Amino acid sequence: MRATEAGVSRSLRAYGWVFLTAGAVFMLFPEPLLQRLYDLAFWLPGARPFGEGSRSLWLCMAGAMMAMIAYLAFALSRDPEQYSAWNTLLLAKAVSTAFFTIFAATERNSLFLIGSAVDGPILSHLWMLRLRQAKAEIGDPGEAWRSRAAGRNPCRHEVWFVKINDPVTRNALWVRYTIDGDQPTLKTALWYSIFDSERQEVLSGRWEEPEGNIELGGKKAVCRFGDSVLERGSARARGPKASWDLSWEDGRSPPFRFVPEALVAAGLAGVVYDSVLSSARFRGEFRLGDRLYSFAGAAGSVGHLWGGRMGDNWRWAHAVFPAASEGKTAVFEILSARSRLGPFTGPRCTAAHLWFEGKHYVSIGLSAARRNAVFGGPAGWGFRVHFGKMIAEGRCRPQEVMTADIPYAGTDGAKLNCSNCTAGELRLSLRTLEGGFIAEFGTRDSAAVETVSPGVSAGCLQAFALAYARHIQAGANADELRERLERRLTLLPVWARWLAWSGAFAMRWMLPALLLKRARRFESLDETEAEEFLLRLQCSGNPAIKVLFLSVKSLLLPACYGGCGRLEKMGFLGQGRR
């Protein structure tokens, strides 16, 4: 790894001097440079001299850009692990190469191709250097356990998690060791969710360890937070309310790596994910208050995430199938996430791994991402994955009462909503490209199914919902109502959210004046006026009002009453509420 960094640094230092020299020539000797280009135009086929204009101005601007990218090259030669500097340098050369080529075509002047011939190879070489650096940063699969927060990598978020499913009690456990921030100030926390099959409930919590009480990358321990430690064969923790002591034996399946080096090199992947133990057999205990949960021969896995910024939109599922058709066994894991470059969100990329009949099938990379697909919502989603000559299709679904809703905060402070069900359902069917049957697998309550999406604010919908809840005497307080609304909003596509927000705005401000002929907000209506307004909404024949009314109604009633059953029984939003 050090040899790779040294080679990349030498190349970048050389580029720094080249860019700096070129920029100085552009700014200090514009006339001689233009004269040389003028001479070249006479013998280069299809070329002609550039027109008269502000030569010094554009050469000065080009020189300023060369000075900037020279500085970036020198900075990267000292520290090749700066994502932003790499992206800026590559972007500058990609844009200049593209525009030189475009100008050659639009201006019908091959003299511009000289710029493409210079910047194109530089761009290719810089991209190769970036790929080498990305490979060194990610490391080999054998280094998947290594803590990145302990090194010089720009790692501001690191997580190890353990998931367990007991085959006898059907209980499930999910624990996390998290590190956030920059060296030397790191914030550590431990999280847990126990999925109690007998009581049909989920109990979750977390606690933080004091700053400075942390050890990373030790000889034996992967990470140690005070009395809590994660090793390559065990995990222990002791907190104010919860504690666990777990150990495991590795399964036969290899580690699964999900993020291609090219995505890291392009800056599209803010976090790297490795399933360091794709399958294992766990034993141990988890204690929460006076409850004790024991695990023996339980199937599970261990995952490791790290990166400079936390992802904000993904779907993930993992299952170790204990029984399968015709005695065949399998381990399946899928991750589908949206890439982000600055303020722009890219298309969804889906990667998957399959361990089947002693063989490891991999479907990752840009080509696989174009063919693989996921569809559906957080309440249940399907997938279609290509593994060479084999296609994997299926569907996963979390149990609603066995789902932990966990609020996350991204590395930028943004609110994220995580729904994790480690006792979920997953069905998997393997077929040939021609449709021939290979095998089928299924588990009703031992798959991990997780969905994470950006936090959604209820906005003006919350104000209207509070007034409506008071009117119908639903008994929901403001905090409960907000949580229910935001939870339901996260299940909707963006267009449906905007429709609901627009409907709430119209019902709160505009429609009372239109239907009641009074310039009043909904909150200021008395009981008789509100009753009349809601009845007119229900009976309105205006298509626009009907669409807005339905979008708000489908969100409001479950949020106010805490469930969907009341929505099916109600004839009117207003008078029929009782």
For each residue, the residues with C-beta under 8 A, 3 or more apart:
1: 4 5 136 139
2: 5 6
3: 6 7
4: 1 7 8 132 133 135 136
5: 1 2 8 9 80 133 136
6: 2 3 9 10
7: 3 4 10 11 132
8: 4 5 11 12 76 77 80 129 132 133
9: 5 6 12 13 76 77 78 80
10: 6 7 13 14 77
11: 7 8 14 15 125 129
12: 8 9 15 16 73 74 76 77 80 129
13: 9 10 16 17 73 74 77
14: 10 11 17 18
15: 11 12 18 19 70 73 122 126
16: 12 13 19 20 70 71 73 74 77
17: 13 14 20 21 70
18: 14 15 21 22
19: 15 16 22 23 66 67 69 70 73
20: 16 17 23 24 66 67 70
21: 17 18 24 25
22: 18 19 25 26 66
23: 19 20 26 27 62 63 64 65 66 67 70
24: 20 21 27 28 63
25: 21 22 28 29 33 63
26: 22 23 29 30 33 59 60 62 63 66
27: 23 24 30 59 60 63 64
28: 24 25
29: 25 26 32 33
30: 26 27 33 34 55 56 59 60
31: 34 35 55
32: 29 35 36
33: 25 26 29 30 36 37 59
34: 30 31 37 38 50 55 59
35: 31 32 38 39
36: 32 33 39 40
37: 33 34 40 41 49 50 111 114
38: 34 35 41 42 49 50
39: 35 36 42 43
40: 36 37 43 44 47 111 114
41: 37 38 44 47 48 49 50 111
42: 38 39
43: 39 40
44: 40 41 47 110 111 114
45: 110
46: 108 109 110
47: 40 41 44 109 110 111
48: 41 109 111
49: 37 38 41 111
50: 34 37 38 41 53 55 111
51:
52: 55
53: 50 58
54: 57 58
55: 30 31 34 50 52 58 59
56: 30 59 60
57: 54 60 61
58: 53 54 55 61 62
59: 26 27 30 33 34 55 56 62 63
60: 26 27 30 56 57 63 64
61: 57 58 64 65
62: 23 26 58 59 65 66
63: 23 24 25 26 27 59 60 66 67
64: 23 27 60 61 67 68
65: 23 61 62 68 69 92
66: 19 20 22 23 26 62 63 69 70
67: 19 20 23 63 64 70 71
68: 64 65 71 72 92
69: 19 65 66 72 73 88 89 92 93
70: 15 16 17 19 20 23 66 67 73 74
71: 16 67 68 74 75
72: 68 69 75 76 85 88 89
73: 12 13 15 16 19 69 70 76 77 89
74: 12 13 16 70 71 77 78
75: 71 72 78 79 82 85
76: 8 9 12 72 73 79 80 82 85 86 89
77: 8 9 10 12 13 16 73 74 80
78: 9 74 75
79: 75 76 82 152
80: 5 8 9 12 76 77 86 133
81: 133 137 152 153 154
82: 75 76 79 85 86 154
83: 86 87 154 267 308
84: 87 88 267
85: 72 75 76 82 88 89
86: 76 80 82 83 89 90 130 133 265 267
87: 83 84 90 91 266 267
88: 69 72 84 85 91 92
89: 69 72 73 76 85 86 92 93 126
90: 86 87 93 94 123 126 127 130 266
91: 87 88 94 95
92: 65 68 69 88 89 95 96
93: 69 89 90 96 97 119 122 123 126
94: 90 91 97 98 123
95: 91 92 98 99
96: 92 93 99 100 115 119
97: 93 94 100 101 115 116 119 120 123
98: 94 95 101 102
99: 95 96 102 103
100: 96 97 103 104 112 113 114 115 116 119
101: 97 98 104 105 112 113 116
102: 98 99 105 106
103: 99 100 106 107 109 112
104: 100 101 107 108 109 110 111 112 113 116
105: 101 102 108
106: 102 103
107: 103 104 112
108: 46 104 105
109: 46 47 48 103 104 112
110: 44 45 46 47 104 113
111: 37 40 41 44 47 48 49 50 104 114
112: 100 101 103 104 107 109 115 116
113: 100 101 104 110 116 117
114: 37 40 44 100 111 117 118
115: 96 97 100 112 118 119
116: 97 100 101 104 112 113 119 120
117: 113 114 120 121
118: 114 115 121 122
119: 93 96 97 100 115 116 122 123
120: 97 116 117 123 124
121: 117 118 124 125
122: 15 93 118 119 125 126
123: 90 93 94 97 119 120 126 127
124: 120 121 127 128
125: 11 121 122 128 129
126: 15 89 90 93 122 123 129 130
127: 90 123 124 130 131 265
128: 124 125 131 132
129: 8 11 12 125 126 132 133
130: 86 90 126 127 133 134 265
131: 127 128 134 135 261 262 265
132: 4 7 8 128 129 135 136
133: 4 5 8 80 81 86 129 130 136 137 265
134: 130 131 137 138 261 262 264 265
135: 4 131 132 138 261
136: 1 4 5 132 133 139
137: 81 133 134 153 264
138: 134 135 259 261 264 272
139: 1 136 142 143 144 146
140: 143
141: 144 254 255 257 274
142: 139
143: 139 140 146
144: 139 141 255 257 274 276 304
145: 222 232 276 304
146: 139 143 150 151 217
147: 150 151 158 179 216 217 222 223 306
148: 151 153 155 158 306
149: 155 158 179 183 186 216 306
150: 146 147 216 217
151: 146 147 148 155 217
152: 79 81
153: 81 137 148 306
154: 81 82 83 308
155: 148 149 151 158 306 307 308
156: 180 181 182 307 308 309 411
157: 178 179 180 271 305 306 307 308 309 310 411
158: 147 148 149 155 178 179 180 304 305 306
159: 176 177 178 179 303 304 305 306
160: 176 177 222 223 230 302 303 304
161: 174 175 176 177 302 303 305
162: 173 174 175 176 235 246 282 300 301 302
163: 172 173 174 300 301 303 318 422 448
164: 172 173 174 246 282 295 298 299 300 422
165: 170 171 172 298 299 300 320 422 423 445 446
166: 169 170 171 172 294 295 296 298
167: 170 297 298 299 322 446
168: 296
169: 166 197 198 293 294
170: 165 166 167 197 423 445 446
171: 165 166 194 195 196 197 198 293 295 423
172: 163 164 165 166 194 195 197 402 422 423 445 446
173: 162 163 164 192 193 194 195 244 286 293 295 422
174: 161 162 163 164 192 193 195 404 420 422 448
175: 161 162 190 191 192 193 235 237 244 246 286
176: 159 160 161 162 189 190 191 192
177: 159 160 161 188 190 223 225 228 230 235 237
178: 157 158 159 188 189 190 191
179: 147 149 157 158 159 186 187 188 214 216 223
180: 156 157 158 186 187 188 189 411
181: 156 185 186 187
182: 156 185 186
183: 149 186
184:
185: 181 182 211
186: 149 179 180 181 182 183 211 214
187: 179 180 181 208 211
188: 177 178 179 180 208 209 211 213 214 225
189: 176 178 180 206 207 208 209
190: 175 176 177 178 206 207 209 225 228 237 239
191: 175 176 178 204 205 206 406
192: 173 174 175 176 204 205 206 242 244 286 288
193: 173 174 175 202 203 204 404 406 420 422
194: 171 172 173 202 203 204 286 288 293
195: 171 172 173 174 202 402 404 421 422 423
196: 171 199 200 201 202 203 293
197: 169 170 171 172 200 402 423 445
198: 169 171
199: 196
200: 196 197 401 402
201: 196 401 402
202: 193 194 195 196 401 402 403 404
203: 193 194 196 288
204: 191 192 193 194 404 406
205: 191 192 239 241 242 288
206: 189 190 191 192
207: 189 190 239 240 241 242
208: 187 188 189
209: 188 189 190 213 214 225 226 228
210: 213 226
211: 185 186 187 188 214
212:
213: 188 209 210 225 226
214: 179 186 188 209 211 223 224 225 226
215: 218 221 223 224
216: 147 149 150 179 222 223 224
217: 146 147 150 151 222 223
218: 215 221 222 224
219:
220: 231
221: 215 218 224 229 230 231
222: 145 147 160 216 217 218 230 231 232
223: 147 160 177 179 214 215 216 217 229 230
224: 214 215 216 218 221 228 229 230
225: 177 188 190 209 213 214 228 229 237
226: 209 210 213 214
227: 236 237 238
228: 177 190 209 224 225 236 237 238 239
229: 221 223 224 225 234 235 236 237
230: 160 177 221 222 223 224 234 235
231: 220 221 222 234 235
232: 145 222
233: 247 248 249
234: 229 230 231 245 246 247 248
235: 162 175 177 229 230 231 244 246 247
236: 227 228 229 244 245 246
237: 175 177 190 225 227 228 229 242 243 244
238: 227 228 243
239: 190 205 207 228 242 243
240: 207
241: 205 207 288 289
242: 192 205 207 237 239 286 287 288 289
243: 237 238 239 286 287
244: 173 175 192 235 236 237 284 285 286 287
245: 234 236 284 285
246: 162 164 175 234 235 236 282 283 284 285 286 295
247: 233 234 235 282 283 284
248: 233 234 277 280 281 282 283 300 302
249: 233 280 281
250: 277 280
251: 277 278 279 280 281 320 331
252: 279 355 358
253: 256 278 279 331 355 360
254: 141 278 355 360
255: 141 144 274 275 276 277 278
256: 253 274 275 278 333 353
257: 141 144 273 274 275 364
258: 273 274 275 335 351 353 364
259: 138 263 264 269 271 272 273 351 364
260: 263 264 269 351 364 365 366
261: 131 134 135 138 264 265
262: 131 134 265 266 365 366
263: 259 260 266 268 269 339 349 366
264: 134 137 138 259 260 261 267 268 269 272
265: 86 127 130 131 133 134 261 262
266: 87 90 262 263 269 341
267: 83 84 86 87 264 341
268: 263 264 339 340 341 346
269: 259 260 263 264 266 272 307 339
270: 307 308 309 310 311 340
271: 157 259 305 306 307 308 309 310 311
272: 138 259 264 269 305 306 307
273: 257 258 259 303 304 305 335
274: 141 144 255 256 257 258 303 304 305
275: 255 256 257 258 278 301 302 303 304 318 333 353
276: 144 145 255 302 303 304
277: 248 250 251 255 280 301 302
278: 251 253 254 255 256 275 301 318 331 333 353 355
279: 251 252 253 299 300 301 320 331 355
280: 248 249 250 251 277 299 300 301 302
281: 248 249 251 297 298 299 300
282: 162 164 246 247 248 295 297 298 299 300
283: 246 247 248 295 296 297 298
284: 244 245 246 247 294 295
285: 244 245 246 292 293 294 295
286: 173 175 192 194 242 243 244 246 292 293 295
287: 242 243 244 291 292 293
288: 192 194 203 205 241 242 291 293
289: 241 242
290:
291: 287 288
292: 285 286 287
293: 169 171 173 194 196 285 286 287 288
294: 166 169 284 285
295: 164 166 171 173 246 282 283 284 285 286 298
296: 166 168 283
297: 167 281 282 283
298: 164 165 166 167 281 282 283 295
299: 164 165 167 279 280 281 282 320 322 446
300: 162 163 164 165 248 279 280 281 282 320
301: 162 163 275 277 278 279 280 318 320 333 448
302: 160 161 162 248 275 276 277 280
303: 159 160 161 163 273 274 275 276
304: 144 145 158 159 160 273 274 275 276
305: 157 158 159 161 271 272 273 274
306: 147 148 149 153 155 157 158 159 271 272
307: 155 156 157 269 270 271 272 310
308: 83 154 155 156 157 270 271 411
309: 156 157 270 271 410 411 412
310: 157 270 271 307 408 410 411 416
311: 270 271 314 337 452
312: 340 410 414 416 452 453 454
313: 337 338 345 452 453 454
314: 311 335 336 337 338 450 451 452
315: 334 335 336 337 374 378 381 450 451 452
316: 333 334 335 336 448 449 450 451
317: 332 333 334 383 396 424 426 447 448 449 450
318: 163 275 278 301 332 333 334 447 448
319: 331 332 333 396 426 428 441 443 446 447 448
320: 165 251 279 299 300 301 331 446
321: 324 329 330 331 332 428 441 442 443
322: 167 299 329 443 446
323:
324: 321 327 328 329 330 439 440 441
325: 328 439 440 441
326: 439
327: 324
328: 324 325 356 357 439
329: 321 322 324 356 357
330: 321 324 354 355 356 428 439 441
331: 251 253 278 279 319 320 321 353 354 355 356
332: 317 318 319 321 352 353 354 355 392 426 428 441
333: 256 275 278 301 316 317 318 319 352 353
334: 315 316 317 318 350 351 352 374 383 385
335: 258 273 314 315 316 350 351 352
336: 314 315 316 348 349 350 351 372 374 383
337: 311 313 314 315 348 349
338: 313 314 345 346 347 348 349
339: 263 268 269 345 346 347 349
340: 268 270 312 344 345 346
341: 266 267 268 344 346
342:
343:
344: 340 341
345: 313 338 339 340
346: 268 338 339 340 341 349
347: 338 339 369
348: 336 337 338 374
349: 263 336 337 338 339 346 366 369
350: 334 335 336 368 369 372 373 374 383 385
351: 258 259 260 334 335 336 363 364 365 368 369 372
352: 332 333 334 335 363 364 372 383 385 387 392
353: 256 258 275 278 331 332 333 360 361 362 363 364
354: 330 331 332 360 361 363 385 387 392 430
355: 252 253 254 278 279 330 331 332 359 360 361
356: 328 329 330 331 359 361 430 439
357: 328 329
358: 252
359: 355 356
360: 253 254 353 354 355
361: 353 354 355 356 387 388 390
362: 353 387
363: 351 352 353 354 368 372 385 386 387
364: 257 258 259 260 351 352 353 368 369
365: 260 262 351 368 369
366: 260 262 263 349 369 370
367: 370 371
368: 350 351 363 364 365 371 372 386
369: 347 349 350 351 364 365 366 372
370: 366 367
371: 367 368 386
372: 336 350 351 352 363 368 369 383 384 385 386
373: 350 383 384
374: 315 334 336 348 350 381 382 383 384
375: 381 382 383
376: 379 380 381 382 395
377: 380 381 491
378: 315 381 398 419 451 453 490 491
379: 376 397 398 400 491
380: 376 377 395 396 397 398
381: 315 374 375 376 377 378 395 396 397 451
382: 374 375 376 393 394 395 396
383: 317 334 336 350 352 372 373 374 375 392 393 394 395 396
384: 372 373 374 391 392 393
385: 334 350 352 354 363 372 391 392 393
386: 363 368 371 372 390 391
387: 352 354 361 362 363 390 391 392
388: 361
389: 432 433
390: 361 386 387 430 431 432 433 438
391: 384 385 386 387 430 431 432 433
392: 332 352 354 383 384 385 387 428 429 430
393: 382 383 384 385 428 429 431
394: 382 383 426 427 428 429
395: 376 380 381 382 383 426 427
396: 317 319 380 381 382 383 424 425 426 427 447 449
397: 379 380 381 424 425 426 449
398: 378 379 380 402 403 419 421 424 425 449 451
399: 402 403 421 423 424 425 445
400: 379 403
401: 200 201 202
402: 172 195 197 200 201 202 398 399 421 423 424 445
403: 202 398 399 400 419 420 421
404: 174 193 195 202 204 418 419 420 421
405: 417 418 419 487
406: 191 193 204 418 419 420
407: 415 416 417 418 455
408: 310 415 416 417 418 452
409: 413 414 415 416
410: 309 310 312 413 414 415 416
411: 156 157 180 308 309 310
412: 309
413: 409 410
414: 312 409 410 454 455
415: 407 408 409 410 454 455
416: 310 312 407 408 409 410 452 453 454 455
417: 405 407 408 452 453 454 455 456 486 487 490
418: 404 405 406 407 408 450 451 452
419: 378 398 403 404 405 406 450 451 452
420: 174 193 403 404 406 448 449 450
421: 195 398 399 402 403 404 424 448 449 450
422: 163 164 165 172 173 174 193 195 448
423: 165 170 171 172 195 197 399 402 445 446
424: 317 396 397 398 399 402 421 445 447 448 449
425: 396 397 398 399 442 443 444 445 447 449
426: 317 319 332 394 395 396 397 442 443 447 449
427: 394 395 396 440 441 442
428: 319 321 330 332 392 393 394 440 441 442
429: 392 393 394 439 440 441
430: 354 356 390 391 392 438 439 440 441
431: 390 391 393 435 436 437 438
432: 389 390 391 435 436 438
433: 389 390 391
434:
435: 431 432
436: 431 432
437: 431 440
438: 390 430 431 432
439: 324 325 326 328 330 356 429 430
440: 324 325 427 428 429 430 437
441: 319 321 324 325 330 332 427 428 429 430
442: 321 425 426 427 428
443: 319 321 322 425 426 446 447
444: 425
445: 165 170 172 197 399 402 423 424 425
446: 165 167 170 172 299 319 320 322 423 443
447: 317 318 319 396 424 425 426 443
448: 163 174 301 316 317 318 319 420 421 422 424
449: 316 317 396 397 398 420 421 424 425 426
450: 314 315 316 317 418 419 420 421
451: 314 315 316 378 381 398 418 419
452: 311 312 313 314 315 408 416 417 418 419
453: 312 313 378 416 417 456 490
454: 312 313 414 415 416 417
455: 407 414 415 416 417 486 490
456: 417 453 486 489 490 497
457: 486
458: 461 462 465 482 485 486 489
459: 462 501 504
460: 463 464 501 504 505 508
461: 458 464 465 485 489 500 501 504 552 555
462: 458 459 465 466 478 481 482 485
463: 460 466 467 504 508 523
464: 460 461 467 468 504 507 508 522 552 556
465: 458 461 462 468 469 481 485 504 556 559 560
466: 462 463 469 470 478 481
467: 463 464 470 471 508 522 523
468: 464 465 471 472 522 556 560
469: 465 466 472 474 475 476 481 560
470: 466 467 473
471: 467 468 527 530
472: 468 469 560 577
473: 470
474: 469 560 561
475: 469
476: 469 480 481 484 559 560 561 562
477: 480 481
478: 462 466 481 482
479: 482 483
480: 476 477 483 484 562
481: 462 465 466 469 476 477 478 484 485 559 560
482: 458 462 478 479 485 486
483: 479 480 486 487
484: 476 480 481 487 488 558 559 562
485: 458 461 462 465 481 482 488 489 555 559
486: 417 455 456 457 458 482 483 489 490
487: 405 417 483 484 490 491
488: 484 485 491 492 555 558 559
489: 456 458 461 485 486 492 497 500 555
490: 378 417 453 455 456 486 487
491: 377 378 379 487 488
492: 488 489 496 497 500
493: 496 497
494: 497 498
495: 498 499
496: 492 493 499 500 551
497: 456 489 492 493 494 500 501
498: 494 495 501 502
499: 495 496 502 503 547 548 551
500: 461 489 492 496 497 503 504 551 552 555
501: 459 460 461 497 498 504 505
502: 498 499 505 506 548 551
503: 499 500 506 507 547 548 549 551 552
504: 459 460 461 463 464 465 500 501 507 508 552
505: 460 501 502 508 509 510
506: 502 503 509 510 511 548
507: 464 503 504 510 511 512 522 537 548 549 552
508: 460 463 464 467 504 505 512 521 522 523
509: 505 506 512 521
510: 505 506 507 513 514
511: 506 507 514 515 533 537 545
512: 507 508 509 515 516 518 520 521 522 525 533
513: 510 516 517 518 519 520
514: 510 511 517
515: 511 512 533 536 537 540
516: 512 513 520 525 529 532 533 536
517: 513 514
518: 512 513 529
519: 513
520: 512 513 516 524 525 529
521: 508 509 512 524 525
522: 464 467 468 507 508 512 525 530 533
523: 463 467 508
524: 520 521
525: 512 516 520 521 522 529 530 533
526: 529 530
527: 471 530 531
528: 531 532
529: 516 518 520 525 526 532 533
530: 471 522 525 526 527 533 534 574
531: 527 528 534 535 574 575
532: 516 528 529 535 536
533: 511 512 515 516 522 525 529 530 536 537 574
534: 530 531 537 538 572 573 574 575
535: 531 532 538 539 572 574 575
536: 515 516 532 533 539 540
537: 507 511 515 533 534 540 545 549 573 574
538: 534 535 549 572 573 574
539: 535 536
540: 515 536 537 545 546 549
541: 546
542: 545 546
543: 546 547
544: 547 548
545: 511 537 540 542 548 549
546: 540 541 542 543 549 550
547: 499 503 543 544 550 551
548: 499 502 503 506 507 544 545 551 552
549: 503 507 537 538 540 545 546 552 553 573
550: 546 547 553 554
551: 496 499 500 502 503 547 548 554 555
552: 461 464 500 503 504 507 548 549 555 556
553: 549 550 556 557 567 573
554: 550 551 557 558 567
555: 461 485 488 489 500 551 552 558 559
556: 464 465 468 552 553 559 560 573
557: 553 554 560 561 564 566 567 570 573
558: 484 488 554 555 561 562 563 564 566 567
559: 465 476 481 484 485 488 555 556 562
560: 465 468 469 472 474 476 481 556 557
561: 474 476 557 558 565 566 567
562: 476 480 484 558 559
563: 558 566
564: 557 558 567 568
565: 561 568 569
566: 557 558 561 563 569 570
567: 553 554 557 558 561 564 570
568: 564 565
569: 565 566
570: 557 566 567 573 576 577
571: 576
572: 534 535 538 575 576 577
573: 534 537 538 549 553 556 557 570 576 577
574: 530 531 533 534 535 537 538 577
575: 531 534 535 572
576: 570 571 572 573
577: 472 570 572 573 574
578:
